[in-house]
Every structure is written in structure tokens, then in C-alpha cells.
Amino acid sequence: MTTEMQEITITEDKPLLTGQADSSKDAELAARILLDQGQEHSVETPHGVLHVTLHGTRNSRRPAILTFHDVGLDSKSCFQPLFKFDEMQEIVKNFTLIHIDAPGQEDGAAVYPAGYQYLSMETIAEMIPAVLQFFNFRTVIGVGVGAGAYILTRFTLANPDSVEGLVLVNIDPNARGWMDWAAQKLSSVTSSLTEQIMSHLFSQEELSSNTDVVQSHRERINKAPHLLNIELFWKTYNSRRDLNLDRSSTFKCPVMLVVGDQAPYEDAAVECNSKLDPTSTSFLKMADAGGLPQLTQPAKLTEAFKYFIQGMGYMASSCMTRLSRSRTTSLSSSYSVEGSRSRSRTLSQGSQGGQMPPSPSQTMEVSC
């Protein structure tokens, strides 16, 4: 009897339970770090190496959200404020995020030697399939800003079965005309590279006001050790070719176009909307958003993005955001009044306005 009591005492499993609890905490901490900071990868492609940051796990049951940044930015400065926004976390926890940095644009990138021939916008788009293959994702939901929107559009047109949805912020599908080319040449003589890019990123009103966002980005670009790389990306974007969009060669997937009022590419985004299939395109024009709505209006863009994903059949049971809940009363009457319009629906989202989730079968032109 005494021996049995001793054996029970010896095989006591409290230390094991404690170890299991510690392991569970360590795993939870590691998962949180992976979600917050991301896991960086260097992905080999037929045209060179891409710096890619993965947030979340490689769960391929749903499409990944794949982002591509604008000129003068990298994936962190372009998208971090949006994807770290509180109400965006419901989406982040349900999808894997894949952030791509254009060649040589990531923080800490080696500076290209003098005379380096930078890749064309078309070639950069051709690098993306290798990223999907690397992470074993069959499809993605693309989110691009400016130059990134152009690149993702190129990728989508060439790989229509790989993209389930496309969010294009500040898209300009047109090649530069002679007048634009002459203006760019004059600007390159009279303005520094930093100021040229700032005029690309922000509205004139924002530049005149010199907001904190403007100041921080101007300083970041000025002090960038790889400024030569940024200049090469800027030049190749300005040499882009026309996308030749029209309704006969439209996207297979739903598209949401986003632009801020008074943004540098407001007219280009409006023109792009007129060229796309109204049955699968949503147009979101955001008030008080300036040139980079993902930085200045993350709440509104999060709400619109959530509706966009729900329209694709994902996160159907997702709760409404605080922004939506505050507008529910006025929402119903505004939507019913505009319901008979066939081409587009315009809802004013002022203090008394509201917005309904865009249906993939109709275009919504929203001023919010």
C-alpha cells in the first residue's frame, strides 16, 4: 500500500500540466506576433525577388487579401493604418494578408546601381503569380493604391481566375498623354522628386494645410536611404501603358473603385468607373478623405470593404460597424428613394445620410 502511494506521488502530473499551459501561452504569443508584425519572405519570381509580408496563417480555404502599395510608399506605410484599425480586425482574423512590396521599395532595400533598368509595370504584374504559388493560394482579393492599383489591374486582366474581388484606390488606367508628359518634364525641373511624389499622393488642399500625415510622409521620403529606387519606380509608373478598359473586356470579379474628393486622381477614377461593367462595379467617392483615404478615413473604408466582402459571400454574419449602426435609421429611407436608378445610386453620407451594402450586381456611386 505504501509503495502504491509513493508511485502515485512520483507520477504526479502537475509539472506536465504547468508545462502545457506555458506552451499554450507561448503559442498564443507567437500567433499574436505573427499577426501583428507579419512574417517576411523573399519570394523568387521569373523576374527577380519580391519582398512579401504574410499576416496570419496559410489557410487557403478562403482567398487571401493581397495588397500592393503606391509610389513613395511601402506596404507598411500604405496599409498599416487601415489593417490595424480596430474595426478592421474582424476581417483580418478571417483572412490571410499578403502585402507585396514593389522591387526595391521595402524598408531597408539595397540601393540599385546607377543605370539600373527598372522593371516595367507589366513585368511587375507578371511577378504576382509566383507569390500565390509560394503561399499555395489559388485566389486572392486584391487591394491596390495608385501604382499598386494599376499593377493589380494588370494582374487581374491576365489572370482572371485568380482574383475573386478587386479594390482599386486612386486608379488611373490611362497612359500619360503628351500634355501630361510635358507637365511632368517641367515638374521634374522645377520641383524635387519628393514634391513630385507628394503631389501624386495628396490633394493640393492637404499639401497647403501641411497636415501631420503630409509632414510625416514628406520627411520619410526625404530621408529614405533608397530614394534612387523610389525614383525608378516613379519613372516606370509615369511610363505606364493604357489599360484599354471597356465593358466588352471587363473583369470577371466584382470591383470597388475608391477615391477621395479633391484627390489628384479623382477624374481618372470617375472615368475608369464609366468604362467598367455597371453590374459588377461599385464606386466609392469619399468626402474629407484627401489623396489617401486608407490613411485618413480608415473607418469609412473598413465599412465599405466589409460590405464588399459580404457581397462576395464571405462573412455574411458579420456584425455592423459602429459607423453603420449610427446611420441605420436614415439609411432605409435614403436607399428606397434611390432604388429605381438603373446605372448608379448616389447616397449622400453627411450627418443625415446613410449607405447600404453594395450589391455585386449593381454599381453604387457613393459620396460619403
Disulfide bonds with the S-S distance in Angstrom:
none
